[in-house]
């Protein structure tokens, strides 16, 4: 079970209390009615889905009910930090953690069991 830190409740709670809400820090077009269908599709549907460090929105649905942002390593599924919604993208204090995890994963991926 994962423990996720809610920056509003200031508690680490079970992952069962939270819901993923997509990629964080996506800039909405200023005049969405004026963009083309292709630009709208790119804004609305296409996401980076990168391996390693990613920034996501989460909601504490069985707690305070608020949205917040999280920096998470998609390889290890480890939350590196959480912070309140509305703040700019935060620098992860331990930037080497994600790279080290990816290296370990790639080195063991093809090993026979």
Secondary structure, DSSP 4 states (H G I P E B T S, - for coil): --EEEETTTTEEEEGGG-EEEEES-PPPPTTGGGS-HHHHHHHHH-----SSEEEEEEE-TTTT--EEEEEEETTTTEEEEEEETTSPPPPPS-THHHHHHHHHHHHHTT---
